[in-house]
């Protein structure tokens, strides 16, 4: 379905889509996004990042949009820094999922993202012993394997630094048999598990409903497999030129890469 009129809601992934290689929003893209925001069009960040990692993006934008975080599991108000809604894996499902992951991928590390204030008393990102981080400067709290699954979580991270994420997903998907939603946003040995039915599409759909915007009036941008449900759901899904083949196949249109102002190239049809 193609958007033929001005979109009534614009949604975008963050890493590899809105941000360039230096984690910056380029001046051209920023000007276009601010123009649509000033025009009263809702702009939504839809990301795998947890809420605590969207602050630097909001600072660059200069305004505070809603953010769909943790691949659709969390709706976050960046203006008030409040979680408005969350969908979690319950303890029983957490335990089952982590058992399956350990058996299917020997040597994998496990981590869980929870909802709450990240401090020494209520850590958000908890890791089991031996978890090898996929990024620099993690804000993790190491706990025992049993404690990792003792509380509900918005997502579980399964990490194996010597495997590709695609290979991990291929191995795990048949074993979960729909019990969880599995995706990935990088191919460096990390897959993420959410409650069944929780995707970027489900999170974005909630926001669109709140704004009274029809699915056909939404334009969405993304670049990785975790963006595929959103690209398919939106009235017009746009994959970046740097996108994963799965995102390219799911999109209605392919634009320039995140280093070529691909998002602005499309939005400038309506906002300059």
N, C-alpha and C positions, 0 to 999 in steps of 0.2 A: 504494500500500500504506500503510495507516495503522498507526501505532504505538498499540496498545491497552493495552500494559503499560508499566511504567517502562522508559525507554530504558536500554540498557546502555552506550551511548557517545554523547556529545554533541559535535557539531562545529560550529564557527561561523567564518564570515568575520570579518574584523576591521573594516576601514573601511566605514562606512555600515551596519554590522550590530551588532557588539559595542560599537563606540565611537560617541559622539554627535558633534555638529558640532565640539566643542572637543577631540576626540580623547580624551575621558574615558569611563570606564565609570561609569555612574550608580550611586548607592548601592543602588537597588533591584535592578538587574541584577547588581551585584557580590555582593550578599547571596545571590541565587539561585544564582549560579555557584559560590560558595564552599560553599553547602549541598550541592550535588550532588558536588562534589569531596570534601568531608568524608564523604560517603556512600559513597565508593570508586568512583564512576563516572568513567571517563576523560573528560576534557574536552580537546578538541583544537582548536588554532587552525589554520585552513586559509585561507591568505592569498596574495595576489600579492606581498606584501612579501618582500624577501630576509631571511635570518637576522639580519643586523645591525640590522634595523628592528623586531624583535619585542621587544627588551629593555624599552622603555618600557611596553608592554602587560603584560608579565610582572610588572613592578614594581607596576603597579596591581592586578593579580590577587592578589598576595601568595603565590602558589605558582607552580611551574614546570611547565607542561604540555608535551607534545610539540607541535611546530609543523610543519605541512606548509606549506612556503614556496615562493615562485616558481611559483605556480599548479600545484603538485603535483610539481615537479621535485626538491625537496629535503625530506628528513625531518630535522628539527633537534631535538636534545635541549636545551631551554632551561636545564635544570638544570646540565648540564656544559658547555654552549656548544659542543657537538660536532655536526658533520654526520654523521648515521648512514647516509644513503643519498642518492645524487643520480643523476639521469638527464640527460645533456647532449646538446646538438647537437654532432656532431663537426665537424671543420674543413671537410671537403668540403661538408657540408650547410649550415654557416654561410655559406660563400662563395656557394653557389648561392642561398640564401634572400636574402642581402643584395643580390645582383645582380638578382634578380627584383624586390625592393622598390624599388631605385633606378630601374629601368626603368619600373615601373608607376606610381610616384608620384614624379615629378621634383621635386627640391628637398627630399625627405624627409631627416631626420637619422637616424642609426643609433647604437645603443649595445648593449652586451652585458654581461650579468651572469654573472660567473664564481663558482666556489666556492673559498673560501680566506680567509685573514686579510686584512683590508683595511688595507694600509699602503703606503708608498712603493715597497716592493720587490715586493709581490704584490697589486696593486689588484684589487678585485672588480668594481667598476662602471667600465667603460671606454667612452669616447665617441669617435666620429669627429669631426673638425673640423666645426664648424657645427651640432652637435646642440643644439636648443633644448629646455631642460629643462621638464618638465611639473609640477615641484614646486619649492619653495623650498629653498635650502641643500643642493644635491646633493653627494654625496661621490664625485665622479667624477675619473677620470684621463683626460685627453685623449691619444689615440694616433692614429697614422696609420690610414687606412682599411684598409691591408693588415694592420697589426698587430691591428686589431679582430677579425679572423677568423683569427688565427694560433693560437688556443688554443680548446679546447672551452668552451662556455658553457651555462648552464642555461636562459637565455632571451635572445632578441634583442628590443630595443625599436625600433619604427619610429615616428618622430614627424614630424608635419606640423601646425604650429600653426594653419594656415588651413583645415584639413579636420576633419570630424567623424570620430570613430573608427569609427562604423558605416559611413560611406562608404568609409573606407580598407579595412575588412574586406571589404566587398562587392567591391571592386576586386581585392583580393589573393587571396581564397579560391580562385577558380577557377584562378588561375595556379599556386598551390602544389599543387593536386590531391592533398591528403593527405600531401604530403611532410613537412609540419610541422603542429603543432597551433596554430591562431591564435585568440586571444581578446582581450578588452579589459575593463578595469574602470573606465574613465572615458570620457566621450565627447568629450574635449577634444583629439582628434588624436593618440592614442597607441594602438597595437596591440602585442601581445606574441606572440612566436613561441617555441614549445617543441618538443622532439623529438616525433615522431608518437606519439600515444597518451598523452601526458603531460597530465593534467588534474588538477583538484582531486579528481575522483572516483578517479583511479588512486592518487593519494597517500593519500587517506583510506582507500581499500580496503586498502592496505598496513598502515596503522595498525590497522584493525579486525581483520585477520588476526593481527597480532602479539598483540592482546588476546584472541583467541578469540571475537570478537563477530560475530554474523551480520549481514549487510547489513540484514535486516529489523528489527534491534534498534538501528539507528543513526538519530538525528534530527540534521538538519543545517539551518543557517540561512545565508541569503545574500541579496544584493541586485543583483548585476550579471551580465552575460553570462558572465564567468569562473566564476561560481558555478553555472551551469546544469547542467553534468555532475554536480556533487556533489548538487544538489537532486534530480535525476532518479535518481541511484544510491541515495541513502539510503532506508531504509525509510519515513521521513517527512521530506519536504523542506518547509521553511518559508521563504517569501519575506517580507521586511520590507515594511511599508506604503509605504516610499519606493523600492521596488525598480524596476528597469528592466522594461519589458514582457516581455522574454524570460525573466527570472527569475520573474515573476508567472505566466507561462504554464506554466513547468516545475514549479511547486511544488504540493504537496498541500494547502497551507494558506497563507493570507496573514494575518500578524499586524500589530501596530502598527508604526510607523516606529521607526528607531533613536533618535529623540528622545522616544519615548513608551514606552520600556522594552518594545519588542515582543518581544525575546528572553525577558525575564522573564515576560511575559504568558503565554507558552506553557509555560515550564519550571515555573512555579508550580503547575501541575497535579500535579506530583510532588514539588517541593521548595519549601518556604517558610521 
